[in-house]
């Protein structure tokens, strides 16, 4: 199995999203990840784009649990603050019943 390169902040964000879903981690597949350094005059961090595929007949419900109230959610991730997070575009239902979605986030070093 090939593993994607992920920053520690992106990996922690993926774990936090999986926890919000309420299902076993192996049902949430990371299909693509892209992180870039970000900085302002006073803060440093990363911008992330996570492409996810949720398997199972109830994948739409799982995606809803994961994404409901996401923009207002306060994450507890050691070393970073999630300053901004949102689902990008629309969720897509695949022919096999899986749900695919893209989440973008900005994490700032704590």
C-alpha positions as a Python dict, from the first residue, in 0.01 Angstrom:
ca = {
    (1, 'X'): (0, 0, 0),
    (2, 'X'): (131, 344, -96),
    (3, 'X'): (108, 616, 169),
    (4, 'X'): (63, 981, 79),
    (5, 'X'): (302, 1237, 221),
    (6, 'X'): (119, 1450, 477),
    (7, 'X'): (226, 1723, 712),
    (8, 'X'): (162, 1658, 1081),
    (9, 'X'): (-112, 1923, 1078),
    (10, 'X'): (-289, 1760, 781),
    (11, 'X'): (-267, 1415, 943),
    (12, 'X'): (-410, 1550, 1269),
    (13, 'X'): (-690, 1725, 1080),
    (14, 'X'): (-779, 1399, 901),
    (15, 'X'): (-792, 1215, 1236),
    (16, 'X'): (-1018, 1487, 1381),
    (17, 'X'): (-1254, 1469, 1082),
    (18, 'X'): (-1271, 1089, 1107),
    (19, 'X'): (-1358, 1121, 1476),
    (20, 'X'): (-1645, 1360, 1391),
    (21, 'X'): (-1787, 1102, 1149),
    (22, 'X'): (-1863, 848, 1420),
    (23, 'X'): (-1751, 550, 1211),
    (24, 'X'): (-1439, 335, 1193),
    (25, 'X'): (-1142, 518, 1041),
    (26, 'X'): (-1105, 258, 762),
    (27, 'X'): (-1433, 377, 604),
    (28, 'X'): (-1290, 722, 534),
    (29, 'X'): (-1037, 701, 253),
    (30, 'X'): (-800, 984, 174),
    (31, 'X'): (-784, 998, -206),
    (32, 'X'): (-573, 1314, -235),
    (33, 'X'): (-407, 1565, -6),
    (34, 'X'): (-233, 1891, -83),
    (35, 'X'): (-82, 2122, 179),
    (36, 'X'): (104, 2447, 119),
    (37, 'X'): (282, 2678, 359),
    (38, 'X'): (92, 2993, 451),
    (39, 'X'): (190, 3305, 639),
    (40, 'X'): (64, 3648, 731),
    (41, 'X'): (252, 3928, 905),
    (42, 'X'): (196, 3765, 1243),
    (43, 'X'): (104, 3399, 1184),
    (44, 'X'): (244, 3095, 1006),
    (45, 'X'): (58, 2781, 906),
    (46, 'X'): (-63, 2569, 618),
    (47, 'X'): (-350, 2556, 373),
    (48, 'X'): (-484, 2203, 320),
    (49, 'X'): (-708, 2038, 66),
    (50, 'X'): (-827, 1688, 160),
    (51, 'X'): (-1020, 1475, -89),
    (52, 'X'): (-1215, 1206, 94),
    (53, 'X'): (-1417, 901, -8),
    (54, 'X'): (-1655, 757, 252),
    (55, 'X'): (-1760, 399, 189),
    (56, 'X'): (-2078, 213, 279),
    (57, 'X'): (-2450, 238, 212),
    (58, 'X'): (-2484, 505, 482),
    (59, 'X'): (-2196, 715, 347),
    (60, 'X'): (-2422, 1018, 292),
    (61, 'X'): (-2525, 1013, 659),
    (62, 'X'): (-2162, 974, 766),
    (63, 'X'): (-2059, 1270, 548),
    (64, 'X'): (-2342, 1474, 698),
    (65, 'X'): (-2223, 1400, 1054),
    (66, 'X'): (-1867, 1488, 960),
    (67, 'X'): (-1959, 1815, 787),
    (68, 'X'): (-2257, 1940, 987),
    (69, 'X'): (-2148, 2260, 1160),
    (70, 'X'): (-1793, 2215, 1036),
    (71, 'X'): (-1730, 2587, 984),
    (72, 'X'): (-1810, 2661, 1351),
    (73, 'X'): (-1640, 2353, 1496),
    (74, 'X'): (-1353, 2403, 1742),
    (75, 'X'): (-1091, 2135, 1693),
    (76, 'X'): (-849, 2021, 1962),
    (77, 'X'): (-528, 1954, 1772),
    (78, 'X'): (-196, 1980, 1950),
    (79, 'X'): (27, 2255, 1812),
    (80, 'X'): (-220, 2406, 1564),
    (81, 'X'): (-540, 2606, 1551),
    (82, 'X'): (-789, 2539, 1273),
    (83, 'X'): (-857, 2897, 1164),
    (84, 'X'): (-1083, 2817, 870),
    (85, 'X'): (-1243, 2499, 736),
    (86, 'X'): (-1516, 2424, 483),
    (87, 'X'): (-1649, 2170, 238),
    (88, 'X'): (-1562, 2281, -116),
    (89, 'X'): (-1811, 2221, -395),
    (90, 'X'): (-2080, 1960, -359),
    (91, 'X'): (-2064, 1610, -224),
    (92, 'X'): (-2081, 1345, -493),
    (93, 'X'): (-2243, 1004, -463),
    (94, 'X'): (-2045, 739, -656),
    (95, 'X'): (-2207, 447, -836),
    (96, 'X'): (-2086, 208, -563),
    (97, 'X'): (-2268, 409, -293),
    (98, 'X'): (-1960, 589, -160),
    (99, 'X'): (-1971, 963, -97),
    (100, 'X'): (-1686, 1182, -218),
    (101, 'X'): (-1610, 1529, -89),
    (102, 'X'): (-1333, 1787, -66),
    (103, 'X'): (-1249, 1981, 249),
    (104, 'X'): (-1024, 2286, 260),
    (105, 'X'): (-873, 2416, 581),
    (106, 'X'): (-625, 2669, 714),
    (107, 'X'): (-422, 2564, 1017),
    (108, 'X'): (-207, 2810, 1211),
    (109, 'X'): (84, 2717, 1434),
    (110, 'X'): (-13, 2753, 1799),
}
